[in-house]
Amino acid sequence: MYTDLPPIVTGHPWIVALIALAVGWLIRHKGIGMLIPSWPAAQPGSLLPIAWSHEVAIHFIHTRILPILITGHVIGMAIGTTFGRIAGEEAARHVRG
């Protein structure tokens, strides 16, 4: 049914969302939920943390990188769905004559 839609609409956003859930689980069970306490600044005057460790990298990915990727996928899905519906309506008009 959706074979003509671009790959971004058909399944990739779910993979990114599942990765975000898995990283969130890891953060919760390692007890590093407040490792970077402020948002969007990681340190006063800086978007990046000053000191990096494995835990800081996991927290940074979960709170900074993955939300940007998920937002991009949701916007891409909305655009793809809208243009797919418009293209489908155009095709139906041509068929009806």
C-alpha positions in Angstrom: 0.0 0.0 0.0 2.8 2.4 0.9 5.5 1.1 -1.5 5.9 4.4 -3.3 6.6 6.5 -0.2 10.1 7.5 0.6 12.0 5.4 3.3 11.9 8.2 5.8 8.1 7.9 6.0 7.8 4.1 6.1 9.9 3.1 9.1 13.1 4.8 10.0 11.6 7.1 12.6 10.6 4.1 14.7 14.2 2.9 14.8 15.4 6.3 16.1 12.6 6.4 18.7 13.6 2.9 19.9 17.2 3.9 20.2 16.1 6.9 22.3 14.1 4.6 24.5 17.0 2.2 25.0 19.4 5.1 25.8 16.9 6.5 28.2 16.6 3.1 29.9 20.4 3.0 30.2 20.5 6.5 31.7 17.8 5.6 34.2 19.5 2.4 35.4 23.0 3.9 35.6 21.7 6.8 37.7 23.1 9.5 35.4 19.8 11.3 34.7 21.1 14.7 36.0 24.7 14.5 34.8 24.1 17.5 32.6 21.6 19.5 34.7 20.8 22.4 32.4 19.4 22.6 28.9 20.3 23.6 26.2 23.5 24.8 27.7 25.7 22.0 29.1 27.9 24.5 31.0 27.4 28.2 31.5 28.0 29.8 28.1 28.6 26.5 26.2 26.4 24.0 24.4 29.0 21.3 24.9 30.2 19.8 28.2 33.7 20.8 29.3 34.7 17.3 30.6 33.7 14.2 28.6 33.3 10.7 29.8 31.3 7.7 28.7 28.3 8.7 30.8 28.4 12.3 29.7 28.4 11.2 26.1 25.4 8.9 26.6 23.5 11.7 28.4 24.5 14.2 25.7 23.3 11.9 22.9 20.0 11.2 24.7 19.2 14.8 25.6 20.7 16.7 22.6 21.3 14.5 19.5 18.4 12.1 19.5 15.6 14.7 20.0 16.9 16.6 17.0 16.9 13.4 14.9 13.4 12.5 16.1 12.1 16.0 15.3 13.6 15.9 11.8 12.0 12.5 11.2 8.6 13.7 12.4 8.8 16.8 10.2 9.9 14.6 7.3 7.0 12.2 7.9 4.5 15.2 8.0 5.9 16.6 4.7 6.0 13.2 3.0 2.5 12.4 4.1 1.1 15.7 3.0 2.8 15.6 -0.4 1.8 11.9 -0.8 -1.8 12.8 -0.1 -1.7 15.7 -2.5 0.0 13.5 -5.2 -2.7 10.8 -4.6 -5.5 13.4 -5.1 -3.9 14.7 -8.3 -3.6 11.1 -9.6 -7.3 10.5 -8.7 -8.4 13.6 -10.6 -6.5 12.5 -13.7 -8.1 9.1 -13.5 -11.6 10.5 -13.2 -11.0 12.6 -16.1 
